[in-house]
Amino acid sequence: MQRIMNILHASILCRWLFSIADWLGVQWNNSRAVQWFLNPSQRARGASEHSVFAHIWNWVRGGLCRLYELLKLEKLLGDSVFTQLWFWCMLPVAFGALLPTMVVAALGAVAVCALALQLLRDRKRQLTFSPINKYVILYAAVYAVGTVASVAPRASLPVGLLTVFFVLFALVPLNSVDSRGQLERMVKLMVLGGTLVAAYGMVQYVFGSGYQSAAWVDSAMFSGISFRVGSTMENPNMLGQYLVLMIPLGGACLLNAKQRKERLFWLGCCGVLCLCLVLTFSRGAWLALLLAGLVFAVMLNPRLLMLAPFALIVLYFVLPDTIIQRFTSIGDLADRSTSYRVSIWFGTLRMLADYWLCGVGPGDVAFNTVYPAYSYDEIVAPHSHNLLLQITVDAGVCALVVFCVILICYFRWLCVALHREKKGKGRMLQIAFLSGAAGFMVQAMTDYSFYNYRVMFVFWAYLALGMAAARWSELTEEVEG
C-alpha cells in the first residue's frame, strides 16, 4: 500500500487532487455539524448513574449480594468454571454460526449466568456503561409488548422470547471484555469461526450438496447459476449477511498482524470469506461488501478513494460474466426476485397503514395471518424482505424508532472513537466494526436479516463488541490478576 501511495504522490495531477481533498477535509472537520457530532455531551453517563432505574438496580443487586453471602455460595461457585465470563461469552459469539440455534441460546444463557455470578461475587464491579445500553433494553421491552399484542400470540411467543433474549444478550459481551487483549482474541476467534463457515460453504459448492430453492434464482434470466451456497445458514442471503460482518474484521486482523506468517494466515482467511460470499450469488451481499469496503478505505485513508474507479475497471475485466450479469441486474424489475420483493414491500406498506402502532407480532404465522389481505398479485411471503419494515411489522413504529436510535448511537460513538484514536490496533478494529455494520444495513434493505436467529444473535453481539472497541482507550492492556 505504501508503494502505491508513493506512486500517486509522484504524479502532479494526484498531488493537485490531494491538496484539494485536504482542503475540503479541513473545512469538513471544522464545520459546526461535524464538531457537534464528534463531541457528544458527557452528561448521559452521569444521568444514567443517578437515574431512578440505577437506584432500583443497586437496591436489588445489594439484596442479592447479601443473599449470596448468607448462603455462602462462594464456597460452591467461587472456583467453578462458571466464573470464566469471557470464555462463556466467547463460545456463542465466535462459533454461534456453526451451532444450532437452541445450542447458541443455551450457551448464551450460561454466559448471562456467568455475568450474574460476577456481579454477585464482586460488589465493586459495575455494569459497563455504553450509550446504547438503555436503548437496547428499551427495544427489548417494546418488542416484548409487540409479542403480547400479536394477532397470533401463541405462535409469536417463542419467536418474541428468543428475539428479546438475543437482543438483551448484547449487554453480556460489553461486560465480558475487560482488556484490549480479550477484545482482540474475541475478534480473531469470530473470524476463525466465520472462516470455518465459509470453508464449509465452498465444500458445498464443489460437491453440489445442500438445500436449494427454485425461488433463489430466476433460471430464465441467470441460466449460468445452478447452485448458491448456503453453508450452515441454509440460505445464501443469510450467509451473505453473516459474511459481510466477518470480512471487515478479517481485514482488521490482517492489517494489525505484525509477522509475515500471521499476515499470510489472515490473508487466507479473508480470501476464503470473500470467495464464499461470491458463491452465495447474493447481489445484496455483494453491494453491501462494496459499501463496507468503501467505508473501510475512507476511514483508513480517504485518499484511497482515488483508486476506486481503477479497482472497478479491473474487477470488470477479471470477474466472470455470470457474476457481472448478476450484479448489473440489481434493480431490474424483469428479474423475478426483484419484482417479488417490490410487490412485498408495497403490500407490507399497505398493511402497516392499519397496523403501524403495535405491528402484527413477530413470526411467520402472525405475518401471514394479516398480510394476504393486503398483498399484491396474491404473492405469498414469510416476511417483508426488509429489516426496517419487518421490525415495524413485528412490534410497531416505536420499535423502528428505537432501533434507528441504537444504530445512530453506535455509528456516532465509533466515529467519536476514530476521531480520538489516530493510529494503532484500536483504530483498525473501530473501522472494521463501523464498516461491517454499515454494510450489513445496506443488505438489510433487501432482506429480513433477522430471519435467521443466529445472524440476529451475531449482529447484536457485533454491536456490543463495536461499542467495546469504541472504549479502546479505556481498556487495560492486560486483565489484572
Secondary structure, DSSP 8 states (H G I E B T S, - for coil): -HHHHHHHHH-HHHHHHHHHHHHHHHHHHTSHHHHHHHS--SHHHHHHHTSHHHHHHHHHHHHHHHHHHHTTTHHHHTTSGGG-HHHHHHHHHHHGGGS-HHHHHHHHHHHHHHHHHHHHH-TT------TTHHHHHHHHHHHHHHHHT-SSHHHHHHHHHHHHHHHHTTHHHHHH--BHHHHHHHHHHHHHHHHHHHHHHHHHHHHT-S---GGGS-TTT-TT------GGGTSHHHHHHHHHHHHHHHHHHHHH--SHHHHHHHHHHHHHHHHHHHHTT-HHHHHHHHHHHHHHHHHH-GGGGGGHHHHHHHHHHHS-HHHHHHHHTTT-TTSHHHHHHHHHHHHHHHHHHHHTTT-S-SSHHHHHHHGGGT-STT---SS-S-HHHHHHHHH-HHHHHHHHHHHHHHHHHHHHHHHH--SSHHHHHHHHHHHHHHHHHHHTTTS-GGGSHHHHHHHHHHHHHHHHHHTGGGSBSS---
